[in-house]
């Protein structure tokens, strides 16, 4: 979908800085959420966009390198969003690669008990190539390298999540 103005990206019903709902929280590691990817909508992708990529990243994870929760690329450029719980059911050609949980697909928020709320950064990238030459086994850092080399525009939404027990 192409129109005038900067690319826009949102998670319907969730403003930037809002708390990530339980539906998007992991269901393991002591967390008991729905582990469902959120509904995501976008518009105003720039002219020349041939595909899109989407990531969910937690820079606050106590790993020294953050935590990749969702990495999707080769999303067809004609799309205007993804429905809720789309992980594992993406359009033909789109690829979910491994996350820091060790498997492809969406892996929800699950910060350590008692830590301050973590920032979950969803980023949508408009890419100048139709496909990235990668597969579902490609680590997030390698996907990030290819995505950043081919980005025309990007937009982010940051949500917060913390847990006490």
C-alpha positions as CSV (number, residue, x, y, z in Angstrom):
1,X,0.0,0.0,0.0
2,X,1.7,3.2,-1.1
3,X,0.5,6.8,-0.4
4,X,2.1,10.1,0.4
5,X,3.9,10.8,3.7
6,X,6.1,8.8,6.0
7,X,5.6,5.1,6.6
8,X,3.3,4.4,9.5
9,X,3.1,1.3,11.7
10,X,0.8,0.4,14.6
11,X,-0.5,-2.4,16.8
12,X,-4.2,-1.6,16.8
13,X,-5.4,-0.8,20.4
14,X,-1.9,-0.4,21.7
15,X,-0.3,3.1,21.8
16,X,3.5,3.4,21.7
17,X,4.7,3.0,25.3
18,X,1.6,0.9,26.4
19,X,1.9,-2.3,28.3
20,X,2.1,-5.5,26.2
21,X,-1.1,-7.6,26.8
22,X,-1.0,-11.1,28.3
23,X,-1.9,-12.5,24.8
24,X,1.6,-11.5,23.6
25,X,3.4,-12.9,26.7
26,X,5.5,-16.1,26.4
27,X,4.0,-19.4,27.8
28,X,7.1,-21.0,29.3
29,X,10.2,-19.9,31.4
30,X,7.8,-19.1,34.2
31,X,5.5,-16.9,32.1
32,X,1.9,-17.9,31.4
33,X,0.7,-15.8,28.5
34,X,-1.0,-16.6,25.2
35,X,2.3,-16.4,23.1
36,X,0.3,-14.9,20.2
37,X,1.8,-12.4,17.8
38,X,-0.1,-9.1,17.8
39,X,-2.2,-7.6,15.0
40,X,0.0,-5.3,13.1
41,X,-1.0,-2.7,10.5
42,X,1.0,-0.3,8.3
43,X,0.6,2.1,5.5
44,X,2.5,4.7,3.5
45,X,5.3,2.3,2.5
46,X,7.7,4.3,0.3
47,X,7.9,4.0,-3.5
48,X,10.3,1.2,-4.5
49,X,9.4,-1.1,-1.6
50,X,9.6,-4.6,-2.9
51,X,9.2,-6.5,0.5
52,X,8.9,-5.9,4.2
53,X,10.6,-7.2,7.3
54,X,9.4,-7.1,10.9
55,X,11.2,-7.7,14.2
56,X,10.5,-7.7,17.9
57,X,13.5,-7.0,20.0
58,X,14.1,-6.6,23.8
59,X,17.2,-4.5,24.4
60,X,16.8,-4.9,28.2
61,X,17.2,-8.7,28.3
62,X,20.1,-9.6,30.7
63,X,22.2,-11.2,28.0
64,X,24.7,-8.6,27.0
65,X,23.1,-8.6,23.5
66,X,19.3,-8.2,24.1
67,X,16.7,-10.8,23.0
68,X,15.1,-11.3,19.6
69,X,11.5,-12.4,20.0
70,X,10.3,-12.3,16.4
71,X,12.1,-12.0,13.1
72,X,10.1,-12.0,9.8
73,X,11.3,-11.1,6.3
74,X,10.2,-11.4,2.7
75,X,6.7,-10.2,3.6
76,X,5.0,-9.2,0.3
77,X,5.1,-5.5,-0.3
78,X,1.3,-5.3,-1.2
79,X,0.3,-6.3,2.3
80,X,-1.1,-3.7,4.8
81,X,-0.7,-5.7,8.0
82,X,-0.8,-9.1,9.7
83,X,-3.7,-10.4,11.7
84,X,-3.3,-11.4,15.4
85,X,-1.7,-14.8,15.9
86,X,-0.3,-14.8,12.4
87,X,3.0,-16.5,13.4
88,X,3.2,-19.8,11.6
89,X,0.5,-18.7,9.2
90,X,2.2,-16.0,7.2
91,X,1.6,-15.3,3.5
92,X,3.5,-17.4,0.9
93,X,7.1,-16.4,0.7
94,X,7.3,-14.7,4.1
95,X,9.9,-16.4,6.4
96,X,10.1,-16.4,10.2
97,X,13.6,-17.1,11.2
98,X,15.0,-18.4,14.5
99,X,14.7,-16.2,17.6
100,X,16.7,-16.3,20.8
101,X,14.3,-18.9,22.0
102,X,16.0,-21.2,19.4
103,X,13.0,-21.7,17.1
104,X,11.4,-19.8,14.2
105,X,8.2,-17.9,15.0
106,X,6.9,-15.5,17.5
107,X,8.2,-15.9,21.1
108,X,6.5,-13.5,23.5
109,X,7.8,-11.3,26.3
110,X,9.1,-13.0,29.5
111,X,11.4,-10.8,31.4
112,X,13.0,-11.9,34.7
113,X,10.8,-11.6,37.8
114,X,11.3,-8.3,39.6
115,X,13.3,-6.5,36.8
116,X,12.0,-3.1,35.7
117,X,9.6,-3.4,32.7
118,X,11.4,-4.3,29.5
119,X,11.0,-2.4,26.2
120,X,9.7,-4.6,23.3
121,X,10.6,-2.8,20.1
122,X,8.6,-3.8,17.1
123,X,10.2,-2.5,13.9
124,X,8.8,-2.6,10.4
125,X,11.3,-2.2,7.5
126,X,10.5,-1.3,3.9
127,X,13.1,-3.1,1.8
128,X,14.4,-2.4,-1.7
129,X,14.7,-6.1,-2.6
130,X,11.9,-8.6,-3.2
131,X,13.6,-11.3,-1.1
132,X,16.5,-11.7,1.2
133,X,18.7,-14.8,0.4
134,X,18.1,-16.3,3.8
135,X,16.1,-19.1,5.4
136,X,14.3,-20.0,8.6
137,X,17.6,-21.1,10.2
138,X,19.3,-17.8,9.8
139,X,20.2,-16.1,13.1
140,X,18.7,-12.8,13.9
141,X,22.0,-10.9,13.6
142,X,22.5,-12.1,10.1
143,X,18.9,-11.2,9.2
144,X,19.6,-7.8,10.7
145,X,22.7,-7.3,8.6
146,X,20.7,-8.0,5.3
147,X,17.7,-6.0,6.4
148,X,19.8,-2.9,7.3
149,X,21.7,-3.1,4.0
150,X,18.4,-3.0,2.1
151,X,16.2,-0.6,4.1
152,X,14.3,2.2,2.4
153,X,12.4,3.2,5.5
154,X,11.5,1.9,9.0
155,X,9.0,2.6,11.7
156,X,8.9,1.4,15.3
157,X,6.4,0.9,18.1
158,X,7.7,0.2,21.6
159,X,5.6,-1.6,24.2
160,X,6.5,-2.4,27.8
161,X,6.2,-5.5,30.0
162,X,7.4,-6.5,33.4
163,X,6.4,-9.2,35.9
164,X,6.4,-9.5,39.7
165,X,5.9,-13.2,39.9
